Amino acid sequence: MNDVARKQLGWPAAATLIAALVSASLALALAQAQQEPTAESQFASAREIGEVKAGLKALERTTEQLRTDIRELRELVGRLINER
């Protein structure tokens, strides 16, 4: 092959390489753009999990208070029955 033929073959290869680099850059940019909402979504999920845990803690405290109230009520009813 002569030099002109080599140069002509080099341009299509260079154009293909440039196109591949541009495509890879676009794919990377799109992937990063899609990860940002995912990070926000993870933050929102973590916040929601925290809220659920806080709600469960409050429910546990309420349940314990109800158990205590029921015990006291049983004791009072028992005293009333024994007094009669």
KEFI-84497 format. One record per residue: z, y, x of N, C-alpha, C in turn; residue number from 0; residue in one letter. Coordinates in steps of 0.05 Angstrom, whole numbers, plus 5000, padded with zeros to 4 digits. Layout:
# residues N
<rec><n_up>Z</n_up><n_north>Y</n_north><n_east>X</n_east><ca_up>Z</ca_up><ca_north>Y</ca_north><ca_east>X</ca_east><c_up>Z</c_up><c_north>Y</c_north><c_east>X</c_east><resi>NUM</resi><resn>A</resn></rec>
...
# end
This chain:
# residues 84
<rec><n_up>5000</n_up><n_north>4976</n_north><n_east>5017</n_east><ca_up>5000</ca_up><ca_north>5000</ca_north><ca_east>5000</ca_east><c_up>5000</c_up><c_north>5025</c_north><c_east>5018</c_east><resi>0</resi><resn>M</resn></rec>
<rec><n_up>4987</n_up><n_north>5045</n_north><n_east>5008</n_east><ca_up>4987</ca_up><ca_north>5069</ca_north><ca_east>5023</ca_east><c_up>5010</c_up><c_north>5087</c_north><c_east>5014</c_east><resi>1</resi><resn>N</resn></rec>
<rec><n_up>5014</n_up><n_north>5109</n_north><n_east>5027</n_east><ca_up>5036</ca_up><ca_north>5128</ca_north><ca_east>5021</ca_east><c_up>5034</c_up><c_north>5139</c_north><c_east>4993</c_east><resi>2</resi><resn>D</resn></rec>
<rec><n_up>5010</n_up><n_north>5145</n_north><n_east>4983</n_east><ca_up>5007</ca_up><ca_north>5157</ca_north><ca_east>4957</ca_east><c_up>5016</c_up><c_north>5137</c_north><c_east>4936</c_east><resi>3</resi><resn>V</resn></rec>
<rec><n_up>5009</n_up><n_north>5112</n_north><n_east>4939</n_east><ca_up>5017</ca_up><ca_north>5091</ca_north><ca_east>4920</ca_east><c_up>5047</c_up><c_north>5088</c_north><c_east>4919</c_east><resi>4</resi><resn>A</resn></rec>
<rec><n_up>5059</n_up><n_north>5089</n_north><n_east>4943</n_east><ca_up>5089</ca_up><ca_north>5086</ca_north><ca_east>4944</ca_east><c_up>5102</c_up><c_north>5110</c_north><c_east>4930</c_east><resi>5</resi><resn>R</resn></rec>
<rec><n_up>5092</n_up><n_north>5134</n_north><n_east>4934</n_east><ca_up>5103</ca_up><ca_north>5157</ca_north><ca_east>4922</ca_east><c_up>5100</c_up><c_north>5156</c_north><c_east>4892</c_east><resi>6</resi><resn>K</resn></rec>
<rec><n_up>5078</n_up><n_north>5146</n_north><n_east>4882</n_east><ca_up>5073</ca_up><ca_north>5144</ca_north><ca_east>4854</ca_east><c_up>5092</c_up><c_north>5123</c_north><c_east>4841</c_east><resi>7</resi><resn>Q</resn></rec>
<rec><n_up>5097</n_up><n_north>5101</n_north><n_east>4855</n_east><ca_up>5116</ca_up><ca_north>5081</ca_north><ca_east>4846</ca_east><c_up>5145</c_up><c_north>5092</c_north><c_east>4847</c_east><resi>8</resi><resn>L</resn></rec>
<rec><n_up>5150</n_up><n_north>5109</n_north><n_east>4866</n_east><ca_up>5177</ca_up><ca_north>5120</ca_north><ca_east>4869</ca_east><c_up>5185</c_up><c_north>5139</c_north><c_east>4846</c_east><resi>9</resi><resn>G</resn></rec>
<rec><n_up>5166</n_up><n_north>5154</n_north><n_east>4835</n_east><ca_up>5172</ca_up><ca_north>5172</ca_north><ca_east>4813</ca_east><c_up>5181</c_up><c_north>5158</c_north><c_east>4788</c_east><resi>10</resi><resn>W</resn></rec>
<rec><n_up>5167</n_up><n_north>5137</n_north><n_east>4780</n_east><ca_up>5177</ca_up><ca_north>5123</ca_north><ca_east>4756</ca_east><c_up>5204</c_up><c_north>5111</c_north><c_east>4760</c_east><resi>11</resi><resn>P</resn></rec>
<rec><n_up>5209</n_up><n_north>5101</n_north><n_east>4784</n_east><ca_up>5235</ca_up><ca_north>5089</ca_north><ca_east>4789</ca_east><c_up>5257</c_up><c_north>5111</c_north><c_east>4789</c_east><resi>12</resi><resn>A</resn></rec>
<rec><n_up>5250</n_up><n_north>5134</n_north><n_east>4800</n_east><ca_up>5269</ca_up><ca_north>5156</ca_north><ca_east>4800</ca_east><c_up>5274</c_up><c_north>5166</c_north><c_east>4771</c_east><resi>13</resi><resn>A</resn></rec>
<rec><n_up>5253</n_up><n_north>5168</n_north><n_east>4755</n_east><ca_up>5256</ca_up><ca_north>5176</ca_north><ca_east>4728</ca_east><c_up>5273</c_up><c_north>5156</c_north><c_east>4712</c_east><resi>14</resi><resn>A</resn></rec>
<rec><n_up>5269</n_up><n_north>5130</n_north><n_east>4717</n_east><ca_up>5285</ca_up><ca_north>5110</ca_north><ca_east>4704</ca_east><c_up>5315</c_up><c_north>5112</c_north><c_east>4712</c_east><resi>15</resi><resn>T</resn></rec>
<rec><n_up>5319</n_up><n_north>5117</n_north><n_east>4738</n_east><ca_up>5347</ca_up><ca_north>5120</ca_north><ca_east>4748</ca_east><c_up>5360</c_up><c_north>5144</c_north><c_east>4735</c_east><resi>16</resi><resn>L</resn></rec>
<rec><n_up>5346</n_up><n_north>5166</n_north><n_east>4734</n_east><ca_up>5357</ca_up><ca_north>5190</ca_north><ca_east>4722</ca_east><c_up>5363</c_up><c_north>5186</c_north><c_east>4692</c_east><resi>17</resi><resn>I</resn></rec>
<rec><n_up>5345</n_up><n_north>5173</n_north><n_east>4678</n_east><ca_up>5349</ca_up><ca_north>5167</ca_north><ca_east>4650</ca_east><c_up>5374</c_up><c_north>5149</c_north><c_east>4646</c_east><resi>18</resi><resn>A</resn></rec>
<rec><n_up>5377</n_up><n_north>5129</n_north><n_east>4664</n_east><ca_up>5400</ca_up><ca_north>5111</ca_north><ca_east>4663</ca_east><c_up>5426</c_up><c_north>5127</c_north><c_east>4668</c_east><resi>19</resi><resn>A</resn></rec>
<rec><n_up>5426</n_up><n_north>5145</n_north><n_east>4687</n_east><ca_up>5450</ca_up><ca_north>5161</ca_north><ca_east>4693</ca_east><c_up>5457</c_up><c_north>5179</c_north><c_east>4669</c_east><resi>20</resi><resn>L</resn></rec>
<rec><n_up>5437</n_up><n_north>5192</n_north><n_east>4657</n_east><ca_up>5442</ca_up><ca_north>5209</ca_north><ca_east>4634</ca_east><c_up>5453</c_up><c_north>5192</c_north><c_east>4611</c_east><resi>21</resi><resn>V</resn></rec>
<rec><n_up>5441</n_up><n_north>5169</n_north><n_east>4606</n_east><ca_up>5451</ca_up><ca_north>5151</ca_north><ca_east>4585</ca_east><c_up>5480</c_up><c_north>5143</c_north><c_east>4590</c_east><resi>22</resi><resn>S</resn></rec>
<rec><n_up>5486</n_up><n_north>5136</n_north><n_east>4615</n_east><ca_up>5513</ca_up><ca_north>5127</ca_north><ca_east>4621</ca_east><c_up>5533</c_up><c_north>5151</c_north><c_east>4617</c_east><resi>23</resi><resn>A</resn></rec>
<rec><n_up>5525</n_up><n_north>5175</n_north><n_east>4625</n_east><ca_up>5542</ca_up><ca_north>5198</ca_north><ca_east>4622</ca_east><c_up>5547</c_up><c_north>5204</c_north><c_east>4592</c_east><resi>24</resi><resn>S</resn></rec>
<rec><n_up>5526</n_up><n_north>5201</n_north><n_east>4576</n_east><ca_up>5529</ca_up><ca_north>5205</ca_north><ca_east>4547</ca_east><c_up>5547</c_up><c_north>5184</c_north><c_east>4535</c_east><resi>25</resi><resn>L</resn></rec>
<rec><n_up>5543</n_up><n_north>5159</n_north><n_east>4543</n_east><ca_up>5560</ca_up><ca_north>5138</ca_north><ca_east>4533</ca_east><c_up>5590</c_up><c_north>5142</c_north><c_east>4540</c_east><resi>26</resi><resn>A</resn></rec>
<rec><n_up>5595</n_up><n_north>5151</n_north><n_east>4565</n_east><ca_up>5622</ca_up><ca_north>5156</ca_north><ca_east>4573</ca_east><c_up>5634</c_up><c_north>5180</c_north><c_east>4558</c_east><resi>27</resi><resn>L</resn></rec>
<rec><n_up>5618</n_up><n_north>5201</n_north><n_east>4554</n_east><ca_up>5628</ca_up><ca_north>5224</ca_north><ca_east>4538</ca_east><c_up>5634</c_up><c_north>5216</c_north><c_east>4509</c_east><resi>28</resi><resn>A</resn></rec>
<rec><n_up>5617</n_up><n_north>5199</n_north><n_east>4497</n_east><ca_up>5623</ca_up><ca_north>5190</ca_north><ca_east>4470</ca_east><c_up>5647</c_up><c_north>5172</c_north><c_east>4469</c_east><resi>29</resi><resn>L</resn></rec>
<rec><n_up>5651</n_up><n_north>5155</n_north><n_east>4489</n_east><ca_up>5674</ca_up><ca_north>5138</ca_north><ca_east>4489</ca_east><c_up>5700</c_up><c_north>5155</c_north><c_east>4492</c_east><resi>30</resi><resn>A</resn></rec>
<rec><n_up>5699</n_up><n_north>5175</n_north><n_east>4508</n_east><ca_up>5723</ca_up><ca_north>5192</ca_north><ca_east>4511</ca_east><c_up>5728</c_up><c_north>5208</c_north><c_east>4486</c_east><resi>31</resi><resn>Q</resn></rec>
<rec><n_up>5707</n_up><n_north>5217</n_north><n_east>4472</n_east><ca_up>5710</ca_up><ca_north>5232</ca_north><ca_east>4447</ca_east><c_up>5722</c_up><c_north>5214</c_north><c_east>4426</c_east><resi>32</resi><resn>A</resn></rec>
<rec><n_up>5716</n_up><n_north>5189</n_north><n_east>4426</n_east><ca_up>5727</ca_up><ca_north>5170</ca_north><ca_east>4406</ca_east><c_up>5755</c_up><c_north>5163</c_north><c_east>4413</c_east><resi>33</resi><resn>Q</resn></rec>
<rec><n_up>5763</n_up><n_north>5164</n_north><n_east>4438</n_east><ca_up>5791</ca_up><ca_north>5157</ca_north><ca_east>4445</ca_east><c_up>5810</c_up><c_north>5179</c_north><c_east>4437</c_east><resi>34</resi><resn>Q</resn></rec>
<rec><n_up>5802</n_up><n_north>5204</n_north><n_east>4436</n_east><ca_up>5820</ca_up><ca_north>5225</ca_north><ca_east>4429</ca_east><c_up>5832</c_up><c_north>5222</c_north><c_east>4401</c_east><resi>35</resi><resn>E</resn></rec>
<rec><n_up>5815</n_up><n_north>5216</n_north><n_east>4380</n_east><ca_up>5827</ca_up><ca_north>5211</ca_north><ca_east>4354</ca_east><c_up>5845</c_up><c_north>5187</c_north><c_east>4354</c_east><resi>36</resi><resn>P</resn></rec>
<rec><n_up>5837</n_up><n_north>5167</n_north><n_east>4371</n_east><ca_up>5854</ca_up><ca_north>5143</ca_north><ca_east>4373</ca_east><c_up>5881</c_up><c_north>5151</c_north><c_east>4384</c_east><resi>37</resi><resn>T</resn></rec>
<rec><n_up>5882</n_up><n_north>5168</n_north><n_east>4404</n_east><ca_up>5908</ca_up><ca_north>5177</ca_north><ca_east>4414</ca_east><c_up>5924</c_up><c_north>5192</c_north><c_east>4393</c_east><resi>38</resi><resn>A</resn></rec>
<rec><n_up>5910</n_up><n_north>5209</n_north><n_east>4378</n_east><ca_up>5923</ca_up><ca_north>5223</ca_north><ca_east>4356</ca_east><c_up>5933</c_up><c_north>5203</c_north><c_east>4335</c_east><resi>39</resi><resn>E</resn></rec>
<rec><n_up>5917</n_up><n_north>5183</n_north><n_east>4330</n_east><ca_up>5924</ca_up><ca_north>5163</ca_north><ca_east>4310</ca_east><c_up>5948</c_up><c_north>5147</c_north><c_east>4320</c_east><resi>40</resi><resn>S</resn></rec>
<rec><n_up>5949</n_up><n_north>5141</n_north><n_east>4346</n_east><ca_up>5972</ca_up><ca_north>5127</ca_north><ca_east>4356</ca_east><c_up>5997</c_up><c_north>5144</c_north><c_east>4354</c_east><resi>41</resi><resn>Q</resn></rec>
<rec><n_up>5995</n_up><n_north>5170</n_north><n_east>4359</n_east><ca_up>6018</ca_up><ca_north>5188</ca_north><ca_east>4356</ca_east><c_up>6027</c_up><c_north>5189</c_north><c_east>4328</c_east><resi>42</resi><resn>F</resn></rec>
<rec><n_up>6008</n_up><n_north>5190</n_north><n_east>4309</n_east><ca_up>6015</ca_up><ca_north>5191</ca_north><ca_east>4281</ca_east><c_up>6028</c_up><c_north>5165</c_north><c_east>4273</c_east><resi>43</resi><resn>A</resn></rec>
<rec><n_up>6018</n_up><n_north>5142</n_north><n_east>4283</n_east><ca_up>6030</ca_up><ca_north>5116</ca_north><ca_east>4277</ca_east><c_up>6058</c_up><c_north>5115</c_north><c_east>4288</c_east><resi>44</resi><resn>S</resn></rec>
<rec><n_up>6062</n_up><n_north>5125</n_north><n_east>4313</n_east><ca_up>6089</ca_up><ca_north>5124</ca_north><ca_east>4325</ca_east><c_up>6108</c_up><c_north>5141</c_north><c_east>4308</c_east><resi>45</resi><resn>A</resn></rec>
<rec><n_up>6098</n_up><n_north>5164</n_north><n_east>4299</n_east><ca_up>6115</ca_up><ca_north>5182</ca_north><ca_east>4283</ca_east><c_up>6123</c_up><c_north>5168</c_north><c_east>4257</c_east><resi>46</resi><resn>R</resn></rec>
<rec><n_up>6103</n_up><n_north>5155</n_north><n_east>4244</n_east><ca_up>6108</ca_up><ca_north>5140</ca_north><ca_east>4219</ca_east><c_up>6128</c_up><c_north>5117</c_north><c_east>4224</c_east><resi>47</resi><resn>E</resn></rec>
<rec><n_up>6125</n_up><n_north>5103</n_north><n_east>4246</n_east><ca_up>6144</ca_up><ca_north>5082</ca_north><ca_east>4252</ca_east><c_up>6172</c_up><c_north>5093</c_north><c_east>4255</c_east><resi>48</resi><resn>I</resn></rec>
<rec><n_up>6174</n_up><n_north>5116</n_north><n_east>4269</n_east><ca_up>6200</ca_up><ca_north>5129</ca_north><ca_east>4272</ca_east><c_up>6212</c_up><c_north>5136</c_north><c_east>4245</c_east><resi>49</resi><resn>G</resn></rec>
<rec><n_up>6195</n_up><n_north>5146</n_north><n_east>4227</n_east><ca_up>6205</ca_up><ca_north>5154</ca_north><ca_east>4200</ca_east><c_up>6214</c_up><c_north>5129</c_north><c_east>4185</c_east><resi>50</resi><resn>E</resn></rec>
<rec><n_up>6200</n_up><n_north>5107</n_north><n_east>4187</n_east><ca_up>6207</ca_up><ca_north>5082</ca_north><ca_east>4174</ca_east><c_up>6234</c_up><c_north>5072</c_north><c_east>4185</c_east><resi>51</resi><resn>V</resn></rec>
<rec><n_up>6237</n_up><n_north>5073</n_north><n_east>4212</n_east><ca_up>6262</ca_up><ca_north>5064</ca_north><ca_east>4224</ca_east><c_up>6286</c_up><c_north>5081</c_north><c_east>4214</c_east><resi>52</resi><resn>K</resn></rec>
<rec><n_up>6281</n_up><n_north>5107</n_north><n_east>4213</n_east><ca_up>6302</ca_up><ca_north>5125</ca_north><ca_east>4203</ca_east><c_up>6309</c_up><c_north>5119</c_north><c_east>4174</c_east><resi>53</resi><resn>A</resn></rec>
<rec><n_up>6289</n_up><n_north>5113</n_north><n_east>4158</n_east><ca_up>6293</ca_up><ca_north>5106</ca_north><ca_east>4130</ca_east><c_up>6309</c_up><c_north>5080</c_north><c_east>4128</c_east><resi>54</resi><resn>G</resn></rec>
<rec><n_up>6303</n_up><n_north>5061</n_north><n_east>4145</n_east><ca_up>6317</ca_up><ca_north>5035</ca_north><ca_east>4145</ca_east><c_up>6346</c_up><c_north>5039</c_north><c_east>4153</c_east><resi>55</resi><resn>L</resn></rec>
<rec><n_up>6351</n_up><n_north>5056</n_north><n_east>4173</n_east><ca_up>6379</ca_up><ca_north>5062</ca_north><ca_east>4181</ca_east><c_up>6394</c_up><c_north>5074</c_north><c_east>4158</c_east><resi>56</resi><resn>K</resn></rec>
<rec><n_up>6382</n_up><n_north>5093</n_north><n_east>4144</n_east><ca_up>6395</ca_up><ca_north>5106</ca_north><ca_east>4121</ca_east><c_up>6400</c_up><c_north>5085</c_north><c_east>4099</c_east><resi>57</resi><resn>A</resn></rec>
<rec><n_up>6382</n_up><n_north>5067</n_north><n_east>4095</n_east><ca_up>6385</ca_up><ca_north>5046</ca_north><ca_east>4075</ca_east><c_up>6408</c_up><c_north>5027</c_north><c_east>4083</c_east><resi>58</resi><resn>L</resn></rec>
<rec><n_up>6410</n_up><n_north>5021</n_north><n_east>4109</n_east><ca_up>6432</ca_up><ca_north>5004</ca_north><ca_east>4118</ca_east><c_up>6459</c_up><c_north>5017</c_north><c_east>4113</c_east><resi>59</resi><resn>E</resn></rec>
<rec><n_up>6460</n_up><n_north>5043</n_north><n_east>4119</n_east><ca_up>6485</ca_up><ca_north>5058</ca_north><ca_east>4115</ca_east><c_up>6492</c_up><c_north>5058</c_north><c_east>4085</c_east><resi>60</resi><resn>R</resn></rec>
<rec><n_up>6472</n_up><n_north>5063</n_north><n_east>4068</n_east><ca_up>6477</ca_up><ca_north>5064</ca_north><ca_east>4039</ca_east><c_up>6486</c_up><c_north>5036</c_north><c_east>4029</c_east><resi>61</resi><resn>T</resn></rec>
<rec><n_up>6473</n_up><n_north>5015</n_north><n_east>4039</n_east><ca_up>6480</ca_up><ca_north>4988</ca_north><ca_east>4031</ca_east><c_up>6509</c_up><c_north>4982</c_north><c_east>4039</c_east><resi>62</resi><resn>T</resn></rec>
<rec><n_up>6516</n_up><n_north>4990</n_north><n_east>4063</n_east><ca_up>6544</ca_up><ca_north>4985</ca_north><ca_east>4073</ca_east><c_up>6564</c_up><c_north>5000</c_north><c_east>4055</c_east><resi>63</resi><resn>E</resn></rec>
<rec><n_up>6557</n_up><n_north>5025</n_north><n_east>4048</n_east><ca_up>6574</ca_up><ca_north>5041</ca_north><ca_east>4031</ca_east><c_up>6577</c_up><c_north>5028</c_north><c_east>4004</c_east><resi>64</resi><resn>Q</resn></rec>
<rec><n_up>6555</n_up><n_north>5017</n_north><n_east>3993</n_east><ca_up>6556</ca_up><ca_north>5004</ca_north><ca_east>3967</ca_east><c_up>6574</c_up><c_north>4979</c_north><c_east>3969</c_east><resi>65</resi><resn>L</resn></rec>
<rec><n_up>6572</n_up><n_north>4964</n_north><n_east>3990</n_east><ca_up>6589</ca_up><ca_north>4940</ca_north><ca_east>3994</ca_east><c_up>6618</c_up><c_north>4948</c_north><c_east>3994</c_east><resi>66</resi><resn>R</resn></rec>
<rec><n_up>6624</n_up><n_north>4970</n_north><n_east>4009</n_east><ca_up>6652</ca_up><ca_north>4980</ca_north><ca_east>4010</ca_east><c_up>6661</c_up><c_north>4988</c_north><c_east>3982</c_east><resi>67</resi><resn>T</resn></rec>
<rec><n_up>6644</n_up><n_north>5002</n_north><n_east>3967</n_east><ca_up>6651</ca_up><ca_north>5011</ca_north><ca_east>3940</ca_east><c_up>6656</c_up><c_north>4987</c_north><c_east>3922</c_east><resi>68</resi><resn>D</resn></rec>
<rec><n_up>6639</n_up><n_north>4967</n_north><n_east>3924</n_east><ca_up>6642</ca_up><ca_north>4942</ca_north><ca_east>3908</ca_east><c_up>6669</c_up><c_north>4929</c_north><c_east>3914</c_east><resi>69</resi><resn>I</resn></rec>
<rec><n_up>6676</n_up><n_north>4927</n_north><n_east>3940</n_east><ca_up>6702</ca_up><ca_north>4915</ca_north><ca_east>3948</ca_east><c_up>6725</c_up><c_north>4930</c_north><c_east>3935</c_east><resi>70</resi><resn>R</resn></rec>
<rec><n_up>6724</n_up><n_north>4956</n_north><n_east>3938</n_east><ca_up>6745</ca_up><ca_north>4973</ca_north><ca_east>3926</ca_east><c_up>6747</c_up><c_north>4970</c_north><c_east>3896</c_east><resi>71</resi><resn>E</resn></rec>
<rec><n_up>6724</n_up><n_north>4968</n_north><n_east>3883</n_east><ca_up>6723</ca_up><ca_north>4965</ca_north><ca_east>3854</ca_east><c_up>6735</c_up><c_north>4938</c_north><c_east>3846</c_east><resi>72</resi><resn>L</resn></rec>
<rec><n_up>6729</n_up><n_north>4917</n_north><n_east>3861</n_east><ca_up>6740</ca_up><ca_north>4890</ca_north><ca_east>3855</ca_east><c_up>6771</c_up><c_north>4891</c_north><c_east>3858</c_east><resi>73</resi><resn>R</resn></rec>
<rec><n_up>6780</n_up><n_north>4905</n_north><n_east>3879</n_east><ca_up>6809</ca_up><ca_north>4907</ca_north><ca_east>3883</ca_east><c_up>6822</c_up><c_north>4921</c_north><c_east>3860</c_east><resi>74</resi><resn>E</resn></rec>
<rec><n_up>6810</n_up><n_north>4943</n_north><n_east>3851</n_east><ca_up>6821</ca_up><ca_north>4958</ca_north><ca_east>3828</ca_east><c_up>6821</c_up><c_north>4941</c_north><c_east>3803</c_east><resi>75</resi><resn>L</resn></rec>
<rec><n_up>6799</n_up><n_north>4927</n_north><n_east>3798</n_east><ca_up>6797</ca_up><ca_north>4910</ca_north><ca_east>3774</ca_east><c_up>6818</c_up><c_north>4888</c_north><c_east>3776</c_east><resi>76</resi><resn>V</resn></rec>
<rec><n_up>6822</n_up><n_north>4877</n_north><n_east>3800</n_east><ca_up>6842</ca_up><ca_north>4856</ca_north><ca_east>3804</ca_east><c_up>6870</c_up><c_north>4867</c_north><c_east>3799</c_east><resi>77</resi><resn>G</resn></rec>
<rec><n_up>6876</n_up><n_north>4891</n_north><n_east>3807</n_east><ca_up>6902</ca_up><ca_north>4903</ca_north><ca_east>3802</ca_east><c_up>6906</c_up><c_north>4907</c_north><c_east>3772</c_east><resi>78</resi><resn>R</resn></rec>
<rec><n_up>6886</n_up><n_north>4917</n_north><n_east>3759</n_east><ca_up>6888</ca_up><ca_north>4922</ca_north><ca_east>3730</ca_east><c_up>6893</c_up><c_north>4896</c_north><c_east>3715</c_east><resi>79</resi><resn>L</resn></rec>
<rec><n_up>6879</n_up><n_north>4875</n_north><n_east>3723</n_east><ca_up>6883</ca_up><ca_north>4849</ca_north><ca_east>3710</ca_east><c_up>6911</c_up><c_north>4839</c_north><c_east>3715</c_east><resi>80</resi><resn>I</resn></rec>
<rec><n_up>6921</n_up><n_north>4842</n_north><n_east>3739</n_east><ca_up>6948</ca_up><ca_north>4832</ca_north><ca_east>3746</ca_east><c_up>6970</c_up><c_north>4849</c_north><c_east>3732</c_east><resi>81</resi><resn>N</resn></rec>
<rec><n_up>6965</n_up><n_north>4874</n_north><n_east>3727</n_east><ca_up>6984</ca_up><ca_north>4891</ca_north><ca_east>3713</ca_east><c_up>6987</c_up><c_north>4883</c_north><c_east>3684</c_east><resi>82</resi><resn>E</resn></rec>
<rec><n_up>6967</n_up><n_north>4873</n_north><n_east>3672</n_east><ca_up>6968</ca_up><ca_north>4866</ca_north><ca_east>3643</ca_east><c_up>6981</c_up><c_north>4839</c_north><c_east>3641</c_east><resi>83</resi><resn>R</resn></rec>
# end
